[in-house]
Amino acid sequence: MPVTTPPCDVPNVVQESSHSRVLSLWLNRDIVSSLQTITALYGETIKVPCNPGGAKPANHMFTKWKYDIPGSTPGNLLVKQANIDEVTIQATGIYKDRVSMGNDSSLLISRATLEDQKVFTCMEVGPADIKEYSTNVLVYKKPSAPQIKDKVKELENGKLTAVGECITQDANPPANITWSKNGNPLTDDGKLTVITTVLKKDPATGLTTTSSKLQYTAMKEDVDSTFTCSVHHQLGPDQVSAPETFSIIYPTEMVDLQVINKGLIKEGDNVTLKCKADGNPPPTSFNFHLKAMTVENSDTYTLIGVNRNSTGEYKCSLVNNDKMVDSESIIVHYLDLTLNPSGKIIKNFGEGLVAQVQKNASAEVKISWTKDNNKLDKQPEFDQLKYSDSGIYECVASMEGITEKRSFQLAVEGKPMIKKLDKKRGQEGKHKVLICEVEGSPKPTVQWSVNGTYEESPYIDGRVTYKIIVVPTENLTVTCVASNKLGEDTKAIVVSSRRIQTLSVTFAGTSDEEGDQAQLIVGVVVGLILAAVMVGIVYWIYQKKSKQGEQETGGEQPQARSLGSAAPALRGEGSNRSNEMPFLIGLAVRHQTRRI
């Protein structure tokens, strides 16, 4: 609203024509006894209410604002006549350009400072009375975020040391500062923890800076502890500084020797020893006490290619204090394995063999066997070796982290032995298949006494089968000769030239040689039967012709004597014919036999 400055001759309250009326109003004023307090923010606009919630006097004339000046009369700020929009500024000095009046008659003070912390009074003036409402104004300023300055680099164990200074600036009223370690507040005990707080007011603004210095006696347990400071103020919330961690200096109290290797240590391994101490700063070198010497080194030492003699106790200590020491025992595990026989060995068929194992180890050992990579149930032991026992035998000895293997290659040898010489008929009976089964090692070779088509089976476990296909044109005796570097074996078999085509008889469970003999017998029987049939036919023809001759001569009586004289001759002829019968039968049998 428009603001005007009254002429210098205008009275402080209102120009009155009668002094008696002004005095009467002053004497009849109504002063509100309660003093309310409001809080304003530094740098913001202060709004001071006038008669909050109350009614204005009857026939209200004007509103006036003033403020208390200690030891002096109140200072005037502004006045506003009723029913006039303009406000008359009466203030001088710091309020001249900063005050105004709100629509509800409240006093507005811009850019609040700490000088505005005073009592302001609103006067409501009517024709018959004056009402006054006083308000105490407080101006608050939130402090800045805390910062820890002048931080120490390290704390010494058991020594009271200045940690740092926590500072928060420009607050009103002054802020409070507390220190914390790992989130727990620290209190000043005057011995181990000392906290010194200083307040400093800015003469220009009146704002206060709070600083707090912490002195702390650190212990070894304070390693990795965090320190913070917090600022507490009426305007809240609490503000916390960034956490700070300080290195704690303390002497070595314990040495620790460690074996870096993981798991079981065995011969040939490199073993690394590491020595550590709990001091800060940590020691940079140690004395390593080995079995035969002492070595000064950094915090590690490596034993190269340890053996069973390296087993024992090892120590490390501080270079300047041999009593600050630690020790560690090292056990080097080992496994010795001896196998007899070993390498490649040759044994004769039927001989005995026992494998012997000797072991020397630092722990319990498990033994297992394989033959040609197939697991065996027990250690090899043979009373009579067979060709099938040939192979590679491996002994595996194992304990935790260590495995040793030994092996031998067994070859069972023997001169050839023909286990079976047999023959079979080929398809449609046109050829013969001779089979010679041979056992021996090294692998036997076979020679046949005849030519033919050869076949050979795989050589397995000292056994091989040879076959030859022949087409005999006459009865043959065929030999199979098996040989290797140790000797030879020979067997023979009779092979017939052909089989009877007129009759086929099969004997279950017989060999081909037995079948040939059966066929021969059958052929002879059949030949005899055929010869008997032929003789019977001849005899029948002979008898028939004899009867016909007798019939023809029976009717001629005159010639009977001459015929009778001839009878002995005829009987003699008949007798000669009957003697020819055995000869004919024999001739037929021999003929059939030759055919067979």
Residue pairs with C-beta under 8 A, 6 or more apart in sequence:
1 85
1 86
1 87
1 101
2 85
2 86
2 87
3 78
3 86
3 87
3 88
3 89
3 100
4 86
4 87
4 88
4 89
5 88
5 89
5 90
6 79
6 88
6 90
11 22
12 76
12 90
13 22
13 25
13 64
13 125
14 22
14 61
14 62
14 79
14 81
14 125
16 22
25 125
25 128
25 129
25 130
26 130
28 128
28 129
28 130
29 129
29 130
29 131
29 132
30 129
30 130
30 131
30 132
31 131
31 132
32 131
32 132
32 133
32 134
35 119
35 134
35 135
35 136
36 134
36 135
36 136
37 135
37 136
37 137
37 138
38 46
38 48
38 49
38 135
38 136
38 137
38 138
39 138
39 139
39 140
40 46
40 47
40 112
40 116
40 137
40 138
40 139
40 140
41 112
41 139
41 140
41 141
42 112
42 113
42 114
42 139
42 140
42 141
42 172
42 207
43 111
43 112
43 113
43 141
44 112
45 108
45 109
45 110
45 111
45 112
46 107
46 108
46 109
46 110
46 112
46 116
46 137
46 139
47 102
47 106
47 107
47 108
48 65
48 106
48 107
48 108
48 109
48 120
48 122
48 135
48 137
49 104
49 106
49 122
49 133
49 135
50 63
50 65
50 104
50 105
50 106
50 107
50 122
50 124
50 133
51 105
51 122
51 124
51 131
51 133
52 133
54 131
54 133
56 124
56 126
57 124
57 125
57 126
57 128
57 129
57 130
57 131
58 126
58 127
58 128
59 126
59 127
59 128
60 82
60 124
60 125
60 126
61 81
61 82
61 125
61 126
61 127
62 79
62 80
62 81
62 82
62 125
63 79
63 80
63 82
63 101
63 105
63 122
63 123
63 124
63 125
64 76
64 78
64 79
64 80
64 122
64 123
64 125
65 76
65 77
65 78
65 79
65 99
65 101
65 107
65 120
65 121
65 122
65 123
66 74
66 75
66 76
66 77
66 120
66 121
66 123
67 74
67 75
67 77
67 95
67 118
67 119
67 120
67 121
68 74
68 75
68 118
68 119
68 120
68 121
69 75
74 121
75 91
75 92
75 95
76 90
76 91
77 89
77 90
77 91
77 95
77 99
77 107
77 120
78 87
78 88
78 89
78 90
78 91
78 99
78 100
78 101
78 107
79 87
79 88
79 90
80 86
80 87
80 88
80 101
80 105
81 88
87 100
87 101
89 96
89 99
91 99
94 113
94 115
95 109
98 109
98 110
98 111
99 107
99 108
99 109
99 110
100 108
100 110
101 107
101 108
102 108
105 122
105 124
107 120
107 122
109 116
112 139
113 139
113 205
113 206
114 139
114 141
114 172
114 205
114 206
114 207
115 206
116 137
116 139
117 137
117 138
117 139
118 136
118 137
119 134
119 135
119 136
119 137
120 134
120 135
120 137
121 132
121 133
121 134
121 135
122 132
122 133
122 134
122 135
123 130
123 131
123 132
124 130
124 131
124 132
124 133
139 172
140 172
140 173
140 234
140 235
141 170
141 171
141 172
141 207
142 171
142 233
142 235
143 168
143 169
143 170
143 171
143 175
143 210
143 231
143 233
143 239
144 168
144 169
144 170
144 171
145 168
145 231
145 239
145 241
146 166
146 167
146 168
146 177
146 229
146 230
146 231
146 239
146 240
146 241
147 166
147 167
147 168
147 241
148 164
148 165
148 166
148 227
148 229
148 241
148 242
148 244
149 164
149 165
149 166
149 167
150 162
150 164
150 165
151 163
151 164
151 244
151 246
152 161
152 162
152 163
152 164
152 246
153 246
153 247
154 246
154 247
154 248
154 249
155 161
155 163
155 216
155 218
155 222
155 246
155 247
155 248
155 249
156 218
156 248
156 249
156 250
157 218
157 219
157 220
157 248
157 249
157 250
157 251
158 217
158 218
158 219
159 217
159 218
160 191
160 192
160 194
160 215
160 216
160 217
161 215
161 216
161 217
161 218
162 213
162 214
162 215
163 214
163 215
163 216
163 227
163 244
163 246
164 213
164 214
164 227
164 244
165 211
165 212
165 213
165 214
166 177
166 179
166 211
166 212
166 213
166 214
166 229
166 241
167 209
167 210
167 211
167 212
168 175
168 177
168 209
168 210
168 211
168 231
168 239
169 207
169 209
170 202
170 205
170 207
170 208
170 209
171 207
171 208
171 209
171 210
171 233
172 206
172 207
172 208
173 208
173 233
173 234
174 199
174 208
174 210
175 208
175 210
175 231
175 232
175 233
176 210
176 231
176 232
176 233
177 197
177 210
177 211
177 212
177 229
177 230
177 231
177 232
178 185
178 186
178 212
178 229
178 230
178 232
179 185
179 186
179 195
179 212
179 214
179 227
179 228
179 229
180 186
180 227
180 228
180 229
180 230
181 216
181 222
181 225
181 226
181 227
182 225
182 226
183 228
186 193
186 195
186 214
186 216
187 193
187 195
188 194
188 195
191 217
192 216
192 217
193 214
193 215
193 216
193 217
194 214
194 215
195 212
195 213
195 214
195 215
196 212
196 213
196 215
197 210
197 211
197 212
197 213
198 210
198 211
198 212
198 213
199 208
199 209
199 210
200 208
200 209
200 210
200 211
201 207
201 208
201 209
202 208
202 209
210 231
212 229
214 227
214 229
216 227
218 246
218 248
219 248
219 250
220 248
220 250
220 253
220 278
222 246
222 248
223 248
223 280
224 245
225 245
225 246
226 243
226 244
226 245
227 243
227 244
227 245
227 246
228 240
228 241
228 242
228 243
228 244
229 240
229 241
230 238
230 239
230 240
230 241
231 238
231 239
231 240
232 238
247 280
248 280
249 280
249 281
250 279
250 280
251 279
252 277
252 278
252 279
252 282
252 283
252 318
252 321
252 324
253 278
253 279
254 277
254 278
254 324
254 326
255 275
255 276
255 277
255 286
255 316
255 317
255 318
255 324
255 325
255 326
256 275
256 276
256 277
256 278
256 326
257 273
257 274
257 275
257 314
257 315
257 316
257 326
257 327
257 328
258 273
258 274
258 275
258 276
258 328
259 265
259 271
259 272
259 273
259 274
259 328
259 330
260 271
260 272
260 273
260 274
260 300
261 269
261 271
261 272
263 401
264 333
264 400
264 401
264 402
265 271
265 306
265 330
265 331
265 332
265 333
266 332
266 333
266 334
266 401
266 402
267 306
267 307
267 308
267 332
267 333
267 334
268 305
268 306
268 307
269 305
269 306
269 332
270 302
270 303
270 304
270 305
270 306
271 302
271 303
271 306
271 310
271 330
272 300
272 301
272 302
272 303
273 288
273 300
273 301
273 302
273 303
273 314
273 316
273 328
274 299
274 300
275 286
275 288
275 299
275 300
275 301
275 316
275 326
276 282
276 299
277 283
277 286
277 318
277 324
283 299
283 318
283 319
284 298
284 299
285 296
285 297
285 298
285 299
285 319
286 296
286 297
286 298
286 299
286 316
286 317
286 318
286 319
287 294
287 295
287 296
287 316
287 317
287 318
287 319
287 322
288 294
288 295
288 296
288 297
288 301
288 314
288 315
288 316
289 314
289 315
289 316
289 317
289 325
290 301
290 303
290 314
291 310
291 312
291 314
295 301
296 319
301 316
303 310
306 330
306 332
307 332
307 334
308 332
308 334
308 362
309 332
310 330
310 332
311 330
311 331
311 332
312 329
312 330
313 327
313 328
313 329
313 330
314 327
314 328
314 329
314 330
315 325
315 326
315 327
315 328
316 325
316 326
317 323
317 324
317 325
317 326
318 324
318 325
331 362
332 362
333 361
333 362
333 363
333 399
333 400
333 401
333 402
334 360
334 361
334 362
334 402
335 359
335 360
335 361
335 362
335 365
335 397
335 399
335 402
335 404
336 359
336 360
336 361
336 404
337 357
337 358
337 359
337 395
337 397
337 404
337 405
337 406
338 357
338 358
338 359
338 406
339 355
339 356
339 357
339 358
339 395
339 406
339 407
339 408
340 355
340 356
340 358
341 353
341 355
341 408
342 406
342 407
342 408
343 408
343 409
344 408
344 409
344 411
345 408
345 409
345 410
345 411
346 411
346 412
346 413
347 353
347 385
347 410
347 411
347 412
347 413
348 385
348 412
348 413
348 414
349 385
349 386
349 387
349 412
349 413
349 414
349 441
349 462
350 384
350 385
350 414
351 382
351 384
351 385
352 382
352 383
352 384
352 385
353 380
353 381
353 382
353 385
353 410
354 380
354 381
354 382
355 379
355 380
355 381
355 393
355 395
355 408
357 367
357 379
357 395
357 397
357 406
359 365
359 367
359 397
361 397
361 399
361 402
362 399
363 399
363 400
364 399
365 397
365 398
365 399
366 397
366 398
366 399
367 379
367 395
367 396
367 397
368 375
368 395
368 396
368 398
369 375
369 376
369 378
369 379
369 380
369 393
369 394
369 395
369 396
370 376
370 393
370 394
370 396
371 380
371 391
371 392
371 393
371 394
372 391
372 392
373 394
376 393
380 393
382 389
385 410
385 412
386 412
386 461
386 462
387 412
387 414
387 439
387 440
387 441
387 461
387 462
387 463
388 461
388 462
389 410
389 412
390 410
390 411
390 412
390 441
390 461
390 462
391 409
391 410
392 407
392 408
392 409
392 410
393 407
393 408
393 409
393 410
394 405
394 406
394 407
395 405
395 406
395 407
396 403
396 404
396 405
397 403
397 404
397 405
397 406
398 404
411 441
412 441
412 462
413 441
413 442
413 486
414 439
414 440
414 441
414 462
414 486
415 440
415 484
415 486
415 487
415 488
415 489
416 438
416 439
416 440
416 444
416 482
416 483
416 484
416 486
416 487
416 488
416 489
417 438
417 439
417 440
417 482
417 489
418 436
418 437
418 438
418 480
418 482
418 489
418 490
418 491
419 437
419 438
419 439
419 463
420 435
420 436
420 437
421 434
421 435
421 436
421 437
421 480
421 491
421 492
421 493
422 434
422 435
422 493
422 511
422 512
423 432
423 433
423 434
423 435
423 493
423 495
423 511
423 512
423 513
424 432
424 433
424 435
424 512
425 432
425 433
425 499
425 512
425 515
426 432
426 433
426 469
429 499
430 471
431 469
431 470
431 471
432 469
432 470
432 471
432 472
432 495
432 512
433 467
433 468
433 469
434 448
434 452
434 467
434 468
434 469
434 470
434 478
434 480
434 493
434 495
435 465
435 466
435 467
436 446
436 448
436 465
436 466
436 467
436 468
436 480
436 482
436 491
437 463
437 464
437 465
438 444
438 446
438 463
438 464
438 465
438 466
438 480
438 482
438 489
439 462
439 463
440 462
440 482
440 484
440 486
440 489
441 462
441 484
442 484
442 485
442 486
443 459
443 464
443 484
444 464
444 482
444 483
444 484
445 482
445 483
445 484
446 466
446 480
446 481
446 482
446 483
447 480
447 481
447 483
448 454
448 468
448 478
448 479
448 480
448 481
449 477
449 478
449 479
449 481
450 468
450 470
450 476
450 478
451 470
452 468
452 469
452 470
453 468
453 469
454 466
454 467
454 468
455 466
455 467
455 468
455 469
456 464
456 465
456 466
456 467
457 464
457 465
457 466
458 464
466 480
470 476
470 478
470 495
472 495
472 496
472 497
472 498
473 497
474 497
475 494
475 495
475 496
475 497
476 494
476 495
476 497
477 492
477 493
477 494
477 495
478 492
478 493
478 494
478 495
479 490
479 491
479 492
479 493
480 490
480 491
480 492
480 493
481 488
481 489
481 490
482 488
482 489
482 490
483 489
493 513
494 513
494 516
496 516
496 519
496 520
499 516
499 519
500 519
500 522
500 523
500 526
500 596
502 526
503 522
503 526
505 518
505 519
505 522
506 515
507 514
507 515
507 518
510 518
520 596
523 592
523 595
523 596
524 592
524 593
524 596
526 592
527 588
527 589
527 591
527 592
527 593
527 595
527 596
528 589
528 592
530 588
530 592
531 585
531 588
531 589
531 591
531 592
532 585
534 584
534 588
535 581
535 584
535 585
535 588
538 581
538 584
539 581
542 577
546 574
553 559
553 563
556 563
